Amino acid sequence: MKPFAFQHGTKAWKAESVLHVYALVDLADPRHEPLIALITEANRSLIDAGFPLCPVELRWLHITVDQISGRPAAAVPPAERRALVEALMQALATVPLLEVMVGSLLSYHSGVIADLCPDEGLVHLHDVTRRTIRAVCGEGAVQYPWGVQHLTSAYAYGHADSDAAQRQLRRVRPSHAPLYISAVHLVDVTATTTERSKTITWTEVATIPLGGHDLAV
């Protein structure tokens, strides 16, 4: 395990904030209590064991659906943001609500991630989102390398034995918990790195429901 490096597209992320589309963990949904307990216990176990990790605060847990690459958030004008939100609203109204299983937790090359399954719904969500971003913002806005999806629970700020961390994580039981996704969020994201801390925070631009779901219900 080595220190995590934030990326903007395929390059190192500099100081500017960047627009993303995230799926978030709704902390007010009682169905997410097992997931909150899983992440909390895993992070506590690793920190108590002395691993050089910065746990993700529960309110900042997210799945990266896509990133608007190629320019910082400040360079995306209000009219283009509005057009993107409107296009995402229309496109994602056809994408059904998702239920995914979070886990097992994995000691990764630069932190701790949770695997997500099944893959098909998340892949479809990403595909529709990326097509929409490309149509509104251009080809340069879709350079973020997107692969098998995960939820990050902690970022590494130093070097550590990944095998030892994995043995610690395997003791956390139960090892899986469900996540329910009824919306995605266009967010203005800031990545902050210090000697012993790596954090992702954001301000929300818009909430986009999936499947025509009424979020007020």
Backbone as CSV, one residue per row, in Angstrom:
resi,resn,N_x,N_y,N_z,CA_x,CA_y,CA_z,C_x,C_y,C_z
1,MET,0.850,-1.184,0.000,0.000,0.000,0.000,0.886,1.235,0.000
2,LYS,0.516,2.219,-0.838,1.287,3.455,-0.938,0.334,4.647,-0.932
3,PRO,0.851,5.874,-0.756,-0.032,7.038,-0.685,-0.892,7.199,-1.928
4,PHE,-2.162,7.550,-1.718,-3.119,7.729,-2.803,-2.847,9.036,-3.537
5,ALA,-3.039,9.030,-4.860,-2.883,10.240,-5.671,-4.194,10.513,-6.403
6,PHE,-4.811,11.661,-6.147,-6.053,12.032,-6.821,-5.778,12.334,-8.289
7,GLN,-6.759,11.995,-9.168,-6.608,12.206,-10.599,-7.696,13.114,-11.145
8,HIS,-7.303,13.968,-12.097,-8.238,14.751,-12.900,-8.063,14.264,-14.330
9,GLY,-9.037,13.457,-14.786,-8.848,12.760,-16.050,-7.763,11.724,-15.880
10,THR,-6.742,11.770,-16.726,-5.618,10.837,-16.619,-4.390,11.498,-15.995
11,LYS,-4.543,12.737,-15.497,-3.408,13.476,-14.957,-3.583,13.688,-13.457
12,ALA,-2.528,14.164,-12.830,-2.607,14.477,-11.399,-3.579,15.628,-11.176
13,TRP,-4.347,15.514,-10.113,-5.330,16.552,-9.756,-4.606,17.696,-9.065
14,LYS,-4.762,18.902,-9.613,-4.138,20.086,-9.020,-5.096,20.727,-8.021
15,ALA,-4.938,21.986,-7.745,-5.672,22.622,-6.649,-7.140,22.897,-6.980
16,GLU,-7.489,23.017,-8.261,-8.831,23.439,-8.623,-9.869,22.363,-8.297
17,SER,-11.091,22.803,-8.002,-12.185,21.846,-7.837,-12.640,21.358,-9.215
18,VAL,-13.291,20.186,-9.233,-13.661,19.517,-10.476,-15.089,18.990,-10.346
19,LEU,-15.885,19.135,-11.395,-17.247,18.604,-11.386,-17.242,17.086,-11.556
20,HIS,-18.080,16.418,-10.770,-18.255,14.977,-10.856,-19.741,14.637,-10.801
21,VAL,-20.049,13.437,-11.234,-21.351,12.836,-10.956,-21.109,11.688,-9.986
22,TYR,-21.714,11.788,-8.806,-21.533,10.799,-7.742,-22.859,10.127,-7.410
23,ALA,-22.771,8.876,-6.982,-23.843,8.218,-6.243,-23.419,8.217,-4.783
24,LEU,-24.309,8.637,-3.899,-23.967,8.834,-2.493,-24.677,7.821,-1.603
25,VAL,-24.180,7.705,-0.379,-24.831,6.898,0.644,-25.774,7.808,1.417
26,ASP,-27.076,7.549,1.337,-28.064,8.346,2.056,-28.046,7.922,3.520
27,LEU,-27.420,8.739,4.361,-27.257,8.383,5.767,-28.583,8.403,6.524
28,ALA,-29.593,9.067,5.975,-30.895,9.118,6.632,-31.753,7.886,6.345
29,ASP,-31.341,7.075,5.401,-32.097,5.871,5.040,-31.754,4.758,6.027
30,PRO,-32.713,4.282,6.833,-32.398,3.250,7.825,-31.907,1.949,7.208
31,ARG,-32.182,1.742,5.930,-31.691,0.534,5.264,-30.171,0.535,5.144
32,HIS,-29.542,1.694,5.339,-28.089,1.791,5.214,-27.361,1.631,6.551
33,GLU,-28.093,1.345,7.619,-27.430,1.156,8.912,-26.389,0.031,8.882
34,PRO,-26.668,-1.125,8.241,-25.617,-2.158,8.168,-24.384,-1.703,7.403
35,LEU,-24.568,-0.909,6.363,-23.430,-0.405,5.597,-22.605,0.567,6.432
36,ILE,-23.271,1.454,7.143,-22.568,2.396,8.012,-21.770,1.651,9.076
37,ALA,-22.378,0.612,9.644,-21.677,-0.179,10.662,-20.464,-0.892,10.068
38,LEU,-20.598,-1.416,8.860,-19.489,-2.107,8.203,-18.307,-1.166,7.975
39,ILE,-18.568,-0.003,7.386,-17.495,0.944,7.093,-16.865,1.462,8.384
40,THR,-17.689,1.776,9.369,-17.187,2.305,10.637,-16.289,1.298,11.338
41,GLU,-16.714,0.052,11.407,-15.931,-0.974,12.095,-14.634,-1.264,11.352
42,ALA,-14.684,-1.311,10.030,-13.476,-1.579,9.252,-12.443,-0.476,9.461
43,ASN,-12.874,0.771,9.387,-11.932,1.878,9.577,-11.376,1.902,11.000
44,ARG,-12.233,1.671,11.996,-11.763,1.661,13.383,-10.714,0.579,13.584
45,SER,-10.967,-0.597,13.019,-10.044,-1.714,13.177,-8.670,-1.393,12.599
46,LEU,-8.626,-0.788,11.429,-7.350,-0.488,10.778,-6.610,0.651,11.474
47,ILE,-7.335,1.687,11.870,-6.688,2.814,12.558,-6.136,2.353,13.900
48,ASP,-6.912,1.540,14.630,-6.441,1.034,15.920,-5.190,0.180,15.760
49,ALA,-5.066,-0.478,14.597,-3.902,-1.315,14.335,-2.706,-0.509,13.817
50,GLY,-2.885,0.797,13.629,-1.764,1.660,13.270,-1.515,1.842,11.791
51,PHE,-2.447,1.484,10.937,-2.231,1.656,9.498,-2.337,3.138,9.117
52,PRO,-1.480,3.609,8.174,-1.462,5.028,7.791,-2.593,5.358,6.824
53,LEU,-3.807,5.393,7.351,-4.991,5.574,6.529,-5.795,6.766,7.016
54,CYS,-6.416,7.461,6.081,-7.343,8.535,6.392,-8.748,8.046,6.054
55,PRO,-9.548,7.676,7.056,-10.900,7.185,6.768,-11.756,8.256,6.082
56,VAL,-12.605,7.810,5.172,-13.571,8.711,4.547,-14.719,8.932,5.538
57,GLU,-14.979,10.199,5.881,-16.131,10.481,6.735,-17.392,9.959,6.065
58,LEU,-18.335,9.494,6.873,-19.544,8.887,6.329,-20.256,9.818,5.346
59,ARG,-20.286,11.103,5.636,-21.013,12.035,4.763,-20.338,12.213,3.410
60,TRP,-19.062,11.776,3.283,-18.345,11.922,2.019,-18.201,10.584,1.276
61,LEU,-18.876,9.544,1.726,-18.841,8.274,1.000,-19.520,8.442,-0.353
62,HIS,-18.912,7.876,-1.393,-19.477,8.058,-2.732,-18.962,6.988,-3.689
63,ILE,-19.707,6.821,-4.761,-19.273,6.048,-5.925,-19.117,7.046,-7.066
64,THR,-17.989,7.035,-7.731,-17.769,7.938,-8.858,-18.446,7.372,-10.097
65,VAL,-19.542,7.998,-10.505,-20.218,7.595,-11.738,-19.448,8.120,-12.939
66,ASP,-18.995,9.375,-12.854,-18.112,9.934,-13.886,-17.582,11.279,-13.409
67,GLN,-16.618,11.789,-14.156,-15.976,13.069,-13.872,-16.041,13.926,-15.127
68,ILE,-16.300,15.214,-14.959,-16.236,16.140,-16.086,-14.783,16.603,-16.174
69,SER,-14.045,16.008,-17.090,-12.588,16.172,-17.163,-12.206,17.327,-18.087
70,GLY,-10.909,17.611,-18.110,-10.367,18.549,-19.084,-10.290,19.995,-18.640
71,ARG,-11.048,20.372,-17.605,-11.029,21.744,-17.108,-11.585,21.757,-15.694
72,PRO,-11.187,22.741,-14.904,-11.724,22.815,-13.551,-13.188,23.235,-13.551
73,ALA,-13.838,23.045,-12.408,-15.255,23.377,-12.300,-15.520,24.844,-12.630
74,ALA,-14.616,25.723,-12.215,-14.823,27.154,-12.448,-14.874,27.513,-13.923
75,ALA,-14.326,26.654,-14.780,-14.309,26.920,-16.214,-15.543,26.373,-16.926
76,VAL,-16.469,25.775,-16.189,-17.724,25.296,-16.773,-18.783,26.349,-16.473
77,PRO,-19.220,27.110,-17.463,-20.109,28.252,-17.196,-21.506,27.810,-16.762
78,PRO,-22.256,28.711,-16.118,-23.589,28.363,-15.619,-24.519,27.803,-16.687
79,ALA,-24.495,28.360,-17.889,-25.393,27.865,-18.942,-25.080,26.422,-19.299
80,GLU,-23.797,26.079,-19.338,-23.418,24.696,-19.648,-23.795,23.761,-18.505
81,ARG,-23.653,24.224,-17.268,-24.070,23.409,-16.120,-25.570,23.128,-16.183
82,ARG,-26.348,24.169,-16.485,-27.800,23.982,-16.578,-28.152,23.007,-17.683
83,ALA,-27.477,23.125,-18.819,-27.741,22.208,-19.931,-27.390,20.779,-19.553
84,LEU,-26.292,20.612,-18.808,-25.892,19.272,-18.384,-26.909,18.681,-17.417
85,VAL,-27.364,19.472,-16.453,-28.356,18.982,-15.492,-29.638,18.592,-16.214
86,GLU,-30.110,19.429,-17.125,-31.337,19.125,-17.859,-31.189,17.848,-18.682
87,ALA,-30.039,17.682,-19.330,-29.818,16.485,-20.135,-29.727,15.238,-19.270
88,LEU,-29.061,15.349,-18.108,-28.981,14.209,-17.199,-30.350,13.857,-16.636
89,MET,-31.160,14.855,-16.313,-32.512,14.607,-15.821,-33.303,13.772,-16.824
90,GLN,-33.205,14.144,-18.079,-33.948,13.437,-19.116,-33.389,12.038,-19.341
91,ALA,-32.068,11.917,-19.430,-31.460,10.622,-19.743,-31.610,9.624,-18.603
92,LEU,-31.421,10.081,-17.363,-31.425,9.155,-16.230,-32.827,8.810,-15.754
93,ALA,-33.839,9.481,-16.295,-35.215,9.092,-16.006,-35.520,7.695,-16.540
94,THR,-34.687,7.211,-17.469,-34.881,5.867,-18.028,-34.062,4.808,-17.303
95,VAL,-33.211,5.216,-16.359,-32.336,4.276,-15.645,-33.022,3.871,-14.339
96,PRO,-33.230,2.586,-14.099,-33.956,2.167,-12.889,-33.146,2.385,-11.618
97,LEU,-33.878,2.478,-10.497,-33.232,2.536,-9.193,-32.362,1.292,-9.018
98,LEU,-31.276,1.444,-8.257,-30.304,0.363,-8.123,-30.201,-0.119,-6.687
99,GLU,-29.976,-1.397,-6.538,-29.564,-1.977,-5.266,-28.289,-2.756,-5.524
100,VAL,-27.222,-2.404,-4.821,-25.953,-3.106,-4.988,-25.469,-3.594,-3.625
101,MET,-24.684,-4.660,-3.655,-24.077,-5.180,-2.437,-22.673,-4.602,-2.302
102,VAL,-22.398,-4.030,-1.148,-21.094,-3.433,-0.854,-20.277,-4.429,-0.045
103,GLY,-19.090,-4.797,-0.539,-18.238,-5.770,0.122,-17.886,-6.889,-0.831
104,SER,-16.855,-7.601,-0.525,-16.008,-7.479,0.647,-15.103,-6.239,0.559
105,LEU,-14.550,-5.877,1.744,-13.592,-4.786,1.801,-12.221,-5.295,1.389
106,LEU,-11.516,-4.488,0.591,-10.255,-4.919,0.005,-9.149,-3.923,0.324
107,SER,-8.016,-4.433,0.772,-6.816,-3.621,0.926,-6.224,-3.415,-0.461
108,TYR,-6.275,-2.178,-0.935,-5.896,-1.891,-2.311,-4.529,-1.228,-2.337
109,HIS,-4.053,-0.877,-3.539,-2.686,-0.354,-3.653,-2.512,1.001,-2.991
110,SER,-3.623,1.728,-2.759,-3.484,3.060,-2.166,-4.604,3.369,-1.174
111,GLY,-5.144,2.345,-0.555,-6.194,2.561,0.429,-7.057,1.336,0.605
112,VAL,-8.281,1.552,1.061,-9.235,0.470,1.266,-10.485,0.762,0.452
113,ILE,-10.907,-0.208,-0.343,-12.111,-0.062,-1.142,-13.057,-1.211,-0.847
114,ALA,-14.330,-0.989,-1.141,-15.322,-2.055,-1.064,-15.751,-2.413,-2.473
115,ASP,-15.745,-3.703,-2.766,-16.243,-4.166,-4.047,-17.745,-3.914,-4.121
116,LEU,-18.269,-3.797,-5.346,-19.694,-3.566,-5.574,-20.208,-4.571,-6.584
117,CYS,-21.378,-5.148,-6.291,-21.986,-6.053,-7.250,-23.502,-6.055,-7.046
118,PRO,-24.297,-6.395,-8.072,-23.848,-6.763,-9.406,-23.356,-5.549,-10.198
119,ASP,-22.646,-5.819,-11.276,-22.016,-4.755,-12.050,-22.942,-4.099,-13.072
120,GLU,-23.920,-4.857,-13.582,-24.635,-4.423,-14.776,-25.332,-3.067,-14.596
121,GLY,-26.000,-2.867,-13.468,-26.717,-1.613,-13.261,-25.789,-0.416,-13.188
122,LEU,-24.657,-0.576,-12.501,-23.691,0.516,-12.398,-23.056,0.826,-13.746
123,VAL,-22.778,-0.213,-14.520,-22.200,-0.001,-15.852,-23.182,0.765,-16.733
124,HIS,-24.458,0.381,-16.682,-25.468,1.072,-17.478,-25.603,2.527,-17.033
125,LEU,-25.610,2.758,-15.717,-25.685,4.116,-15.197,-24.515,4.954,-15.697
126,HIS,-23.314,4.398,-15.646,-22.137,5.111,-16.145,-22.238,5.377,-17.638
127,ASP,-22.649,4.365,-18.404,-22.721,4.525,-19.861,-23.669,5.660,-20.249
128,VAL,-24.845,5.692,-19.633,-25.815,6.742,-19.952,-25.280,8.102,-19.516
129,THR,-24.666,8.158,-18.339,-24.110,9.418,-17.842,-22.990,9.915,-18.743
130,ARG,-22.102,9.020,-19.149,-20.978,9.441,-20.001,-21.458,9.915,-21.366
131,ARG,-22.419,9.225,-21.953,-22.948,9.681,-23.240,-23.542,11.090,-23.111
132,THR,-24.196,11.342,-22.002,-24.823,12.644,-21.792,-23.772,13.734,-21.603
133,ILE,-22.753,13.458,-20.797,-21.667,14.431,-20.605,-20.988,14.726,-21.933
134,ARG,-20.721,13.695,-22.714,-20.066,13.888,-24.013,-20.921,14.770,-24.922
135,ALA,-22.228,14.523,-24.932,-23.112,15.284,-25.816,-23.173,16.754,-25.437
136,VAL,-23.123,17.054,-24.145,-23.255,18.437,-23.689,-21.911,19.139,-23.610
137,CYS,-20.892,18.448,-23.100,-19.616,19.096,-22.761,-18.475,18.760,-23.713
138,GLY,-18.664,17.812,-24.616,-17.637,17.494,-25.588,-16.757,16.321,-25.191
139,GLU,-15.991,15.851,-26.151,-15.153,14.662,-25.955,-14.091,14.872,-24.889
140,GLY,-13.577,16.081,-24.758,-12.538,16.345,-23.763,-13.006,16.221,-22.337
141,ALA,-14.325,16.164,-22.131,-14.876,16.093,-20.771,-15.033,14.670,-20.261
142,VAL,-14.702,13.674,-21.088,-14.932,12.281,-20.693,-13.622,11.481,-20.746
143,GLN,-12.598,11.998,-20.085,-11.286,11.352,-20.079,-10.986,10.596,-18.792
144,TYR,-11.913,10.602,-17.844,-11.677,9.903,-16.580,-11.657,8.408,-16.813
145,PRO,-10.603,7.694,-16.350,-10.523,6.237,-16.567,-11.492,5.504,-15.643
146,TRP,-12.510,4.920,-16.207,-13.582,4.270,-15.448,-13.459,2.764,-15.606
147,GLY,-13.446,2.029,-14.482,-13.295,0.575,-14.550,-14.289,-0.113,-13.645
148,VAL,-13.878,-1.234,-13.051,-14.737,-1.947,-12.109,-14.998,-1.042,-10.915
149,GLN,-16.254,-0.839,-10.602,-16.597,0.179,-9.618,-16.414,-0.275,-8.175
150,HIS,-16.254,0.720,-7.312,-15.960,0.464,-5.903,-16.430,1.663,-5.078
151,LEU,-16.425,1.482,-3.782,-16.653,2.562,-2.825,-15.429,2.624,-1.930
152,THR,-14.765,3.768,-1.890,-13.554,3.917,-1.084,-13.928,4.231,0.359
153,SER,-13.341,3.482,1.296,-13.611,3.735,2.714,-12.443,4.429,3.413
154,ALA,-11.229,4.360,2.822,-10.069,5.027,3.427,-8.993,5.226,2.367
155,TYR,-8.285,6.357,2.469,-7.157,6.656,1.593,-5.854,6.492,2.374
156,ALA,-4.861,5.916,1.737,-3.551,5.771,2.374,-2.763,7.070,2.243
157,TYR,-2.089,7.472,3.332,-1.188,8.618,3.266,0.269,8.190,3.473
158,GLY,0.486,6.894,3.683,1.838,6.369,3.845,1.909,4.959,3.309
159,HIS,3.067,4.337,3.456,3.268,2.976,2.978,2.926,1.972,4.080
160,ALA,2.338,0.837,3.682,1.948,-0.183,4.656,1.854,-1.530,3.964
161,ASP,1.801,-2.589,4.757,1.697,-3.958,4.258,0.241,-4.233,3.893
162,SER,-0.049,-4.335,2.597,-1.417,-4.561,2.149,-1.960,-5.900,2.622
163,ASP,-1.113,-6.932,2.666,-1.570,-8.245,3.122,-1.997,-8.195,4.584
164,ALA,-1.244,-7.481,5.403,-1.604,-7.360,6.819,-2.929,-6.613,6.972
165,ALA,-3.121,-5.577,6.166,-4.386,-4.841,6.216,-5.548,-5.730,5.784
166,GLN,-5.328,-6.562,4.771,-6.397,-7.453,4.307,-6.767,-8.473,5.374
167,ARG,-5.784,-8.985,6.081,-6.090,-9.932,7.166,-6.939,-9.268,8.240
168,GLN,-6.652,-7.994,8.512,-7.439,-7.259,9.498,-8.870,-7.051,8.991
169,LEU,-9.004,-6.697,7.732,-10.323,-6.446,7.164,-11.175,-7.714,7.129
170,ARG,-10.566,-8.841,6.911,-11.336,-10.084,6.793,-11.998,-10.470,8.114
171,ARG,-11.511,-9.908,9.214,-12.108,-10.213,10.516,-13.390,-9.414,10.766
172,VAL,-13.639,-8.394,9.940,-14.835,-7.566,10.119,-16.036,-8.328,9.556
173,ARG,-16.989,-8.661,10.418,-18.160,-9.431,10.033,-19.423,-8.750,10.534
174,PRO,-20.518,-8.812,9.770,-20.608,-9.350,8.420,-19.790,-8.507,7.443
175,SER,-19.424,-9.110,6.330,-18.492,-8.469,5.406,-19.184,-7.745,4.256
176,HIS,-20.512,-7.795,4.197,-21.266,-7.185,3.112,-22.460,-6.412,3.676
177,ALA,-22.922,-5.428,2.906,-24.126,-4.681,3.274,-24.716,-4.051,2.014
178,PRO,-26.037,-3.874,1.963,-26.660,-3.327,0.756,-26.582,-1.803,0.686
179,LEU,-26.576,-1.306,-0.546,-26.647,0.129,-0.824,-27.759,0.355,-1.838
180,TYR,-28.639,1.311,-1.531,-29.773,1.622,-2.395,-29.548,2.985,-3.035
181,ILE,-29.612,3.040,-4.371,-29.305,4.256,-5.121,-30.551,4.689,-5.883
182,SER,-31.095,5.846,-5.512,-32.287,6.367,-6.184,-31.996,7.669,-6.935
183,ALA,-30.770,8.163,-6.837,-30.402,9.414,-7.504,-28.895,9.472,-7.661
184,VAL,-28.454,10.347,-8.549,-27.043,10.719,-8.600,-26.970,12.229,-8.381
185,HIS,-25.756,12.712,-8.131,-25.573,14.110,-7.754,-24.450,14.712,-8.584
186,LEU,-24.733,15.841,-9.205,-23.681,16.636,-9.833,-23.074,17.492,-8.735
187,VAL,-21.780,17.316,-8.503,-21.126,17.951,-7.365,-19.828,18.627,-7.800
188,ASP,-19.472,19.673,-7.078,-18.236,20.429,-7.302,-17.248,19.965,-6.226
189,VAL,-16.250,19.179,-6.638,-15.434,18.394,-5.721,-14.061,19.020,-5.514
190,THR,-13.645,19.047,-4.253,-12.311,19.502,-3.879,-11.528,18.337,-3.285
191,ALA,-10.317,18.124,-3.767,-9.413,17.103,-3.222,-8.326,17.810,-2.427
192,THR,-8.137,17.388,-1.176,-7.160,18.024,-0.295,-6.161,16.992,0.203
193,THR,-4.887,17.295,0.064,-3.817,16.404,0.510,-2.893,17.154,1.465
194,THR,-2.672,16.567,2.642,-1.655,17.057,3.565,-0.752,15.874,3.911
195,GLU,0.178,16.091,4.823,1.138,15.033,5.138,0.461,13.772,5.652
196,ARG,-0.590,13.900,6.455,-1.251,12.745,7.052,-2.748,12.692,6.756
197,SER,-3.150,13.356,5.674,-4.579,13.386,5.382,-4.823,13.508,3.888
198,LYS,-5.838,12.789,3.422,-6.309,12.903,2.043,-7.836,12.883,2.104
199,THR,-8.461,13.943,1.612,-9.904,14.034,1.728,-10.538,14.517,0.428
200,ILE,-11.762,14.046,0.202,-12.619,14.507,-0.882,-13.844,15.142,-0.235
201,THR,-14.121,16.391,-0.587,-15.330,17.070,-0.125,-15.979,17.736,-1.332
202,TRP,-17.227,18.197,-1.173,-17.899,18.808,-2.315,-19.039,19.705,-1.868
203,THR,-19.456,20.529,-2.822,-20.721,21.249,-2.723,-21.627,20.724,-3.828
204,GLU,-22.915,20.621,-3.517,-23.838,20.038,-4.490,-24.300,21.081,-5.496
205,VAL,-24.334,20.664,-6.767,-24.853,21.495,-7.854,-26.298,21.116,-8.157
206,ALA,-26.567,19.794,-8.248,-27.920,19.332,-8.554,-28.063,17.871,-8.166
207,THR,-29.297,17.489,-7.831,-29.648,16.091,-7.590,-30.490,15.611,-8.754
208,ILE,-30.108,14.473,-9.331,-30.798,13.931,-10.498,-31.383,12.578,-10.135
209,PRO,-32.719,12.449,-10.034,-33.316,11.165,-9.662,-33.201,10.153,-10.792
210,LEU,-33.138,8.899,-10.415,-33.159,7.811,-11.386,-34.605,7.349,-11.619
211,GLY,-34.858,6.863,-12.810,-36.125,6.212,-13.106,-37.340,7.085,-12.947
212,GLY,-37.187,8.404,-13.052,-38.315,9.277,-12.847,-38.815,9.283,-11.424
213,HIS,-37.985,8.806,-10.501,-38.357,8.688,-9.084,-38.576,10.057,-8.473
214,ASP,-39.630,10.200,-7.690,-39.917,11.454,-6.995,-39.193,11.428,-5.656
215,LEU,-38.124,12.212,-5.523,-37.312,12.194,-4.314,-38.046,12.765,-3.115
216,ALA,-39.121,13.469,-3.341,-39.873,14.034,-2.217,-40.742,12.997,-1.523
217,VAL,-40.960,11.863,-2.179,-41.809,10.814,-1.604,-41.023,9.987,-0.623
